Amino acid sequence: MTDKRIVLSTVGSQEEARKIAHALVQEKIAACVNIVSPVESIYRWEGKVESAQEWLLIIKTIEPACERLRKILAELHSYDVPECVVLGIQDGNPAYLRWISDSVR
């Protein structure tokens, strides 16, 4: 296992996705953020099954930056409970993994 992480989050608009992505890369909290759009999400919220069009953020970072990443998401995100799922990267292209480390402080 490496210290590299993929963080998943969804947002309600393309503008919000771009705002969060730019902030994370600008602040060197993420090396890269992919915006996948749109995705359809079906979920349970406040006892009801809901459906919404969302934009998926795939955020590449390192474990030590995850706490700062969660804080930025909480500040910039429009949802009451923003998704923030952190996945460990087991292995990968060494040069790419090094680039992630070099891009995040």
N, C-alpha and C positions, 0 to 999 in steps of 0.2 A: 504494500500500500504506500502511496506517495502522500505528500501533504497537499496535493492539488485537489480542487473540488469543482464540481458542477453544481450550481444552485439553480433551482427552478422556481419561477414565480409567474403568476398570471396577472394581467391588468385589464382594465375595461376599455382602453382605447389605444390607438396607434400613437397618438400624441403623448399619452402618459408613458407608454413603452419607450419611446424615444427619449423623453425627459429623464427617466430613471437610468436608461442605458448610458446616455451621455454623462450623467453625473457620476456613475460608478467608474467609467473609464477615465474621465477627467480627473477624478480624485485618486486614481491609481488603486482602486479597491478591486477592480476587475481588469483582466487583460482584454477581454472581449465579451460582448453580449450579442447573442443572436436573437432576433425578433422573428418569431414564427406567427404568421397571421393569415387569416383569423383561425381560431380553433373554437369548436363548440364545446362548452362545458355543461355537464348536467350534474347537479350537486344538491345536497340537502342543506337548507339554511332556515333557521328559526322554525323548524318543524315541517317545512314544505319542500317539495322537490321543485327545483328551479332549473332554468336553462338560460344560458347567456353566451354571447359571442365575446371571446376574449383574445388577447395577444399573449403568447407564451414567451417569456424571457429565459434563455439558456445562458447562464452567467458562468464564465470561467475565472476561477480565482484560486487562492491558496487558503489553507485552514486558518492561519493567523489573522486573515482579513475578514473572516466570516462574521465576527461580532460587529465590526464597523459596517459591513454590508447590511446586516439586519437593522441597524440603527438608521441607515439611509433609507432603506425600504419603508420603515415605520414613518419616517418624516415625509417622504415624497409620495407614498402610496395612497390612493383614494379609498381603499377598502378598510372596513373596520378590523378585519383579520386577514392581513396579507399573507398569501402563500409564500413560504420560504422553506424549501426542502433541499437539504444539503446532501449530495451524493459524493462518496469518495471515488477518486480515480485510482484504480488498481495499477494500471500500467499504460504506457502510450509511447508515441514517438518521442525519444529523449530530447530532440531539438525543440519540439513543440512544448513539451513540459517545461523546459528551461526558459522558453520564451514567456510562458505564463509567469514563472517566478520573477523574471527580469522586468515584467510589465507591472507588477503589483508591489507596493511598498508596505 
